[in-house]
Amino acid sequence: MSFEVLACQLMHFGPHPTISGRITGVVRVRIREQFQGNVTEYSLDLPVRADCGKVPHEQVRTALLSHAAHQLNKLKARHSDPLPAAAE
């Protein structure tokens, strides 16, 4: 089974409606998976957030994309673990 991230794009972001200093947004991720000979490509929209306060635009983008990368690493770890083999 393979799991490959093809692209990442920050779709939109803005201040959280009630928590000051928090920025929320959505990152669209394009993924390709191969499992038992079948190749599937799909998009995921990941909700992201960062508690960065008032910082330049580039730092906000970096913080939100970092949060998305963290979520993708957890997802990839779950999908990449080999299945246990039954004892004979």
N, C-alpha and C positions, 0 to 999 in steps of 0.2 A: 504494500500500500504506500503510495507516495502522496504527499501533500505539499503543494507549491503555491506561494503567494506571487501572483503575476503583477499586480499593481495596487497602489494605495492612493486614495485621493480624499482630501478634506473637503466635504461637501458644503457644510456651513457651520458656523459657530457664533456664539453670543453670550452675554452675561446670564447667569442663572437668575430666574425671576425672584427668588427669595433669599438666596445665600450670597452675601456680598463677598467679592473676591474670587468667586468660582465661575469658571467658563465652561459651558457645555457645547457639544457639537455632535456631528455625525461624520464618520469616516467610512467611505465605500471601499471595500477590499475585493479584488478579483482573485479567485482561487481556482486552481486546477487540482483535481484528485484523480488518482488512478487506483482502482480496486478491482481485482479479479478480471483484468483485461478491459474493463470499462473505464473510459476517460470522461470525466465530467468537469465542466467549467461553470462556475456560478459566482454571483456577487453576494456579499454580506454587507449590511449597513450596521456598523458598530456604534452604539452610543458611547461617547467619550466625555471625560471631564478633567479639569485641572484646577487646582487651587493656586493660582499664580498671581492674583491681584492685578494691579495695573502695571503691565509690562509691555514692551514693544510687540507689535503684530507678529514678528518672526518667532519670538520666544513662545507666544501663545500657540502658534502652529506646531512648533517643535514639541511642546508639552502635550498637546492633544494627539499628535502622531505617535509619541512615545507611549501614551496610554493604550492606543490601538495596538502597537507592537507587543506590549505586555500581554494583552488579551489574546492576540494571535499566537504567541509563544505557548500560552497555556493550552489553547485549542490544538495546536500542532503536537504538543507533547501527548495529549490524550489520543490523538489519531495515529501517532507514529509508534506507540508501544506495541511490541509484538504480542500476539495472542498467546496465552499459555497453552502448551501442548499437553494433551491427555497422557497420563502414564499408562504404559501397557503392562 
